[in-house]
Amino acid sequence: MSLFAKSTRAAAILLALAILPSYAAAQQMVIVPPGNRSTEQPEIPQASAMRTKAFSTTYEEKFRKTVDLLNTEPGLVGKIKKAGAAYGIDPIHIVGAIVGEHTFNVSAVDRMQTYYIKAISYAELDIKFSYNGVALKTFLQRPEFRSCEALATTSQQWSCRDSVWDQSFRGKVVDGASYEAISFQRAFFQPFYAGQTFGLGQISPLTALQVTDLVNKTSGLPKLSSDRPKDIYRDVMDPDRSIIYIAAIIRDSIDAYREKGFDISGNPGITATLYNVGQPRRRAERLRTAVDAGAKKLLPVENYYGWLINDRLDTLKGILDGKAIDQRTTSDIGGKKQ
């Protein structure tokens, strides 16, 4: 590609970013209503079921244990409310993310002090982000990623890099090197084992990098860099900082959908779903494309994780209100009768 062509492409990207707010304003904003679109909980992935079985517990027990933990940690709830206010979101979205992660992806601990101890232990590890011996910083210098550098926010930049990996490297042979058919996150950001996330918010290093400029601007924490992995793990492992990142991740998802004409801020089940699956900008773009192509009344749909948050919303709101509400339901989580 010529220098002129590269410059033209970069200019086009910047122009597209500049008109995003006006694009959203020109569309009739679709307010995504509260509640679930599905009458029954969508199927829970087998990997989640296997993790739960391995600890000889159930989803219902993990849900109750997490709610009990939050109900006995008024200081933590206060920090959740403070983070919600700082990022302009209802704190119920933060509660939903924490409860969802500890119900389906990791067992809740008995006390918050456990997370602080884990944060200290990670500070001693020698961590590197690389794939097949190539450091991430070196890999991102490839020409395929140049267009990402011109984007305005770290969320857009890392989303772009994620897409470039899928389009140009995933499952392909490039310049004689073979690349596995795995995600960008799994290839570079899981140095211990596949699927690992960290801390109270079960945040991946890639997700933390996506919102680092938002966190820096809003909360004043230093910007993270992929060539300083220890800083990333410090922030996602420390519960006090983790809450801030949870709020920023949710704010970023809400903004990504708003830019495409959808207001999801009143549906904690949708923000919880996005917290679980990631890639909010890619998903918002797909939804916008489908609607523009003629799909009628198309709305974001919650997955199994977000469905639970909407289904048990009264219980979760009780945490914020200081009321231990026992919301009885006719079926256990996962569809099994009680």
C-alpha positions in Angstrom: 0.0 0.0 0.0 1.4 3.4 -0.9 2.0 6.1 1.6 -0.8 8.2 0.0 -3.2 5.3 0.3 -2.3 4.7 3.9 -2.8 8.4 4.7 -6.1 8.4 2.9 -7.3 5.4 4.8 -6.3 6.9 8.2 -8.1 10.1 7.3 -11.2 8.1 6.4 -11.1 6.4 9.8 -10.8 9.6 11.6 -13.6 11.1 9.7 -15.8 8.2 10.5 -15.1 8.6 14.2 -15.8 12.3 14.0 -19.3 11.7 12.6 -20.3 8.9 15.0 -22.1 11.2 17.5 -24.0 12.9 14.7 -24.9 9.5 13.2 -26.4 8.4 16.4 -28.2 11.7 16.9 -29.6 11.4 13.3 -31.1 8.0 14.2 -34.2 7.6 16.4 -32.7 6.3 19.6 -34.1 2.8 20.4 -34.7 2.5 24.1 -34.1 -1.1 25.0 -36.8 -1.9 27.6 -36.1 -3.6 30.9 -36.6 -7.3 31.4 -35.7 -10.4 29.4 -36.6 -11.0 25.8 -36.5 -14.8 26.5 -39.1 -16.5 28.7 -36.7 -19.2 29.7 -33.0 -19.0 30.6 -30.8 -19.7 27.5 -28.6 -22.8 27.8 -25.6 -22.5 30.0 -22.3 -23.5 28.4 -20.9 -26.9 29.3 -17.6 -25.4 30.5 -19.5 -23.4 33.2 -21.3 -26.6 34.2 -18.1 -28.5 34.5 -16.4 -25.8 36.7 -19.4 -25.8 39.0 -19.5 -29.6 39.3 -15.8 -29.7 40.0 -16.3 -27.7 43.2 -19.3 -29.9 44.2 -21.7 -26.9 44.2 -24.6 -25.6 42.2 -25.4 -22.3 40.4 -28.0 -21.6 43.0 -25.6 -22.0 45.9 -23.0 -19.9 44.2 -25.6 -17.2 43.5 -26.7 -17.2 47.1 -23.1 -17.1 48.4 -22.2 -14.1 46.3 -25.3 -12.2 47.4 -24.5 -13.0 51.0 -21.0 -11.8 50.5 -22.2 -8.5 49.1 -24.8 -8.1 51.8 -22.1 -8.4 54.5 -19.7 -6.0 52.9 -21.3 -2.5 53.2 -17.9 -0.9 52.4 -17.8 -2.7 49.1 -21.3 -1.7 48.3 -20.4 1.9 49.0 -17.5 1.7 46.5 -19.8 0.2 44.0 -22.2 3.1 44.3 -19.3 5.6 44.1 -18.0 4.0 40.9 -21.5 4.0 39.4 -21.8 7.7 40.1 -18.3 8.4 38.6 -19.1 6.6 35.4 -22.7 7.8 35.1 -24.3 4.3 35.4 -26.8 2.8 37.7 -24.7 0.7 40.3 -27.0 -2.3 39.7 -25.0 -2.9 36.5 -21.9 -3.4 38.6 -23.6 -5.7 41.0 -25.0 -7.7 38.1 -21.5 -8.2 36.6 -20.0 -9.3 39.9 -22.9 -11.7 40.7 -22.9 -13.1 37.1 -19.2 -13.8 37.2 -19.3 -15.5 40.6 -22.4 -17.6 39.7 -21.2 -19.0 36.4 -17.4 -18.5 36.1 -15.8 -18.6 39.5 -16.9 -19.6 43.0 -17.4 -16.7 45.4 -14.9 -16.3 48.2 -16.0 -16.1 51.9 -14.5 -12.6 52.5 -13.1 -9.8 50.4 -9.7 -10.1 52.1 -9.0 -13.1 50.0 -8.9 -10.9 46.9 -6.4 -8.5 48.5 -4.1 -11.5 49.3 -4.3 -12.8 45.8 -3.4 -9.4 44.4 -0.2 -9.4 46.4 0.8 -12.8 45.2 0.5 -11.9 41.6 2.9 -9.0 42.1 5.8 -11.5 42.3 5.1 -13.3 39.0 7.1 -12.8 35.8 4.4 -12.2 33.2 4.8 -11.7 29.5 2.2 -11.3 26.7 3.5 -13.2 23.7 2.5 -15.8 21.1 4.8 -18.5 19.8 7.8 -16.6 21.2 6.8 -13.2 19.6 6.1 -10.4 22.1 2.8 -8.7 21.6 4.5 -5.3 21.3 6.5 -6.6 18.4 3.6 -8.3 16.8 1.5 -5.1 16.8 4.1 -3.4 14.7 3.1 -5.4 11.7 1.6 -3.4 8.9 -1.8 -5.0 9.3 -2.4 -3.1 12.5 -1.3 0.4 11.4 -4.9 1.6 10.8 -5.7 0.9 14.5 -3.2 3.4 15.7 -5.2 6.3 14.3 -8.3 5.5 16.3 -9.3 7.9 19.1 -9.7 5.7 22.2 -8.0 2.6 23.5 -11.4 0.8 23.3 -11.5 1.5 19.6 -7.8 0.7 19.1 -7.9 -2.7 20.9 -11.3 -3.6 19.2 -9.6 -2.9 15.9 -6.6 -5.1 16.7 -9.0 -7.8 17.8 -10.8 -7.6 14.4 -7.5 -7.5 12.5 -6.4 -10.7 14.2 -9.6 -12.4 13.2 -9.4 -11.2 9.6 -5.7 -11.5 8.9 -4.2 -14.1 11.2 -6.7 -16.4 13.0 -6.4 -19.9 11.5 -4.2 -18.7 8.7 -0.6 -19.0 7.5 1.0 -15.6 7.1 4.6 -15.1 5.8 5.3 -18.7 6.5 4.0 -18.6 10.1 0.9 -20.6 11.2 -1.6 -19.1 13.5 -4.1 -21.1 15.5 -7.8 -20.6 15.1 -8.1 -19.0 18.5 -9.1 -15.6 19.7 -6.7 -12.7 20.0 -7.3 -12.7 23.7 -6.4 -16.4 24.0 -3.4 -16.1 21.8 -1.7 -13.2 23.6 -3.4 -12.5 26.9 -3.7 -15.8 28.8 -0.1 -16.6 29.8 -1.2 -19.0 32.5 -4.0 -21.1 30.9 -6.9 -20.6 28.5 -10.0 -18.9 29.8 -8.4 -17.3 32.9 -9.7 -14.0 34.1 -8.9 -12.2 37.4 -10.1 -10.6 40.5 -13.5 -9.5 41.8 -14.6 -8.6 38.3 -13.0 -11.5 36.6 -11.4 -9.1 34.1 -9.1 -10.1 31.3 -5.9 -8.1 30.6 -7.3 -7.2 27.1 -10.5 -5.8 28.5 -8.6 -3.7 31.0 -6.4 -2.3 28.2 -9.5 -1.4 26.2 -10.9 0.9 28.9 -7.6 2.3 30.3 -7.9 5.7 28.9 -11.5 6.0 30.2 -10.3 4.9 33.6 -7.4 7.4 33.5 -9.6 10.3 32.5 -12.4 9.5 35.0 -10.6 8.0 38.0 -7.0 9.2 37.5 -5.4 5.8 37.5 -2.2 5.5 35.4 -2.7 4.3 31.8 -2.0 0.7 31.3 0.3 -0.7 28.6 0.6 -4.2 27.1 4.4 -4.1 27.7 3.8 -3.7 31.5 1.8 -6.7 32.4 2.3 -6.4 36.1 0.6 -3.1 36.2 -2.4 -4.7 34.5 -2.6 -7.5 36.9 -2.2 -5.1 39.9 -5.3 -3.2 38.7 -7.6 -6.1 37.9 -6.6 -8.1 41.1 -7.0 -5.2 43.6 -10.7 -5.1 44.5 -10.8 -1.3 44.9 -9.4 -0.8 41.4 -11.3 -3.8 39.9 -14.7 -2.1 40.8 -13.5 1.0 38.8 -12.7 -1.1 35.8 -16.0 -3.0 36.0 -17.8 0.4 35.9 -15.7 1.6 33.0 -16.3 -1.6 31.0 -20.0 -1.2 31.4 -19.9 2.5 30.5 -17.9 1.6 27.4 -20.6 -1.0 26.4 -23.4 1.5 26.9 -21.5 4.1 24.8 -20.8 1.6 22.0 -24.5 0.8 21.6 -25.6 4.4 22.0 -23.2 5.3 19.2 -25.2 2.9 17.0 -28.6 4.2 18.2 -29.5 1.8 21.0 -29.9 2.9 24.7 -29.2 -0.2 26.8 -28.6 1.7 30.1 -32.0 0.6 31.5 -31.4 -3.1 31.1 -28.8 -4.7 33.5 -29.3 -8.1 31.8 -28.0 -6.7 28.5 -25.0 -5.0 30.0 -24.3 -8.1 32.0 -24.4 -10.2 28.8 -21.9 -7.8 27.1 -19.7 -8.0 30.2 -19.7 -11.7 29.8 -19.2 -12.0 26.0 -17.1 -8.8 25.3 -16.6 -7.1 21.9 -19.5 -4.5 22.5 -18.5 -2.4 19.4 -18.5 -5.3 17.1 -21.8 -6.6 18.4 -23.4 -3.1 18.3 -22.2 -2.7 14.7 -23.8 -6.1 13.7 -27.1 -5.1 15.3 -27.1 -1.7 13.5 -26.3 -3.4 10.2 -29.2 -5.9 10.7 -31.6 -3.1 11.5 -30.5 -0.9 8.6 -30.9 -4.0 6.3 -34.6 -4.1 7.2 -34.9 -6.1 10.3 -38.0 -4.9 12.3 -38.0 -4.3 16.1 -34.6 -6.0 16.5 -33.2 -5.6 20.0 -30.2 -6.9 21.9 -31.0 -10.3 23.6 -29.6 -11.4 26.9 -27.7 -14.7 27.2 -27.9 -17.1 30.1 -25.7 -14.8 32.2 -27.7 -11.6 31.6 -31.0 -13.5 31.8 -30.3 -14.4 35.4 -29.5 -10.8 36.3 -32.8 -9.6 35.0 -34.7 -12.6 36.6 -33.2 -11.9 40.0 -33.2 -8.1 39.8 -35.2 -7.5 43.0 -32.6 -9.5 45.0 -29.7 -7.6 43.5 -31.4 -4.2 44.1 -31.9 -5.2 47.7 -28.1 -5.4 48.1 -27.8 -1.7 47.1 -30.8 -0.8 49.3 -29.3 -2.5 52.3 -32.1 -5.1 52.3 -31.4 -8.8 52.2 -34.2 -9.8 49.9 -34.8 -13.6 49.4 -36.3 -13.7 45.9 -38.0 -17.1 45.6 -38.4 -18.5 42.1 -40.1 -21.7 40.8 -37.0 -23.0 39.2 -33.4 -23.3 40.0 -30.7 -21.6 37.9 -30.2 -23.6 34.8 -33.9 -24.7 34.6 -33.9 -27.4 37.3 -36.9 -27.5 39.6 -36.2 -26.8 43.3 
